[in-house]
């Protein structure tokens, strides 16, 4: 659950912390987080426990809309071996 909490805190910081370097792209543009950490953790479990992920991420589908369950998706960041 640590990864889910870190992800949630990052979303919240982008939307509420005026000192965040990217605040102007999120909270400064009216973007907000519409779910609680508890609800996000349940979504995370359902989404990311489907398979093993090397590195999981969450992104907004429509970048002009808030973080809500209708506008987020799981993203898989893959590492491609150079060998």
Secondary structure, DSSP 8 states (H G I E B T S, - for coil): -HHHHHHHHHHHHHHH-TTSTTGGGTGGGT--B-S-HHHHHHHHHHHHTTS--SEEEEEESSTTS-B-TTSEEEEEE------
